[in-house]
């Protein structure tokens, strides 16, 4: 069972078996005692935690590579103001249009593992072809350190 606290108020649980489901249910029962309204979402695990970590590292490294190469996002109102790329802007401005046009999906969680891997390669190829910036898919060692 994996419980992860994200950005202060969001929590994410990885439920993969009966034992972790029982822990999650107990958590929800405890939360209900506070009598505060909560929203819970169920997301099917179409990709592994490793793939999820990999794509976010890729987005961060790609943002750094684009910024280092002098690429920035033009400000919509003031053309001489350049906005540096971030993990979020790479995802929204570069990656999301790929998955929408190639797979007809609005979110990467809707992709299966094969489509997800292919979409990362499409992003890398598009950025490299258009900017000369090459950022490779992070290896397991670079994500978690050498074993």
LINVEN-V522119 format. One record per backbone hydrogen bond with DSSP energy under -0.5 kcal/mol. CO is the residue of the C=O (numbers start at 0). NH is the residue of the N-H. Records with the same first field share a line. If there is no record, write none. Layout:
CO=NH  NH
//
This chain:
1=13
3=5  11
5=9
6=8
9=5
11=3
12=14
13=1  15
16=20
17=21
18=22
19=23
20=24
21=25
22=26
23=27
24=28
25=29
26=30
27=31
28=32
29=32
30=33  35
31=34
40=42
43=45
47=51
48=52
49=53
50=54
51=55
52=56
53=57
54=58
55=59
56=60
57=61
58=62
59=63
60=64
61=65
62=66
63=67
64=68
65=70
66=69
71=73
72=82
76=78
77=74  80
79=81
80=74
81=83
82=72
85=89
86=90
87=91
88=92  93
89=93  94
90=95
93=97
94=97  98
95=99
96=100
97=101
98=102  104
99=103
106=109
107=110
111=115
112=116
113=117
114=118
115=119
116=120
117=121
118=122
119=123
120=124
121=125
122=126
123=127
124=128
125=129
126=130  131  132
127=131
131=133
132=134
138=142
139=143
140=144
//
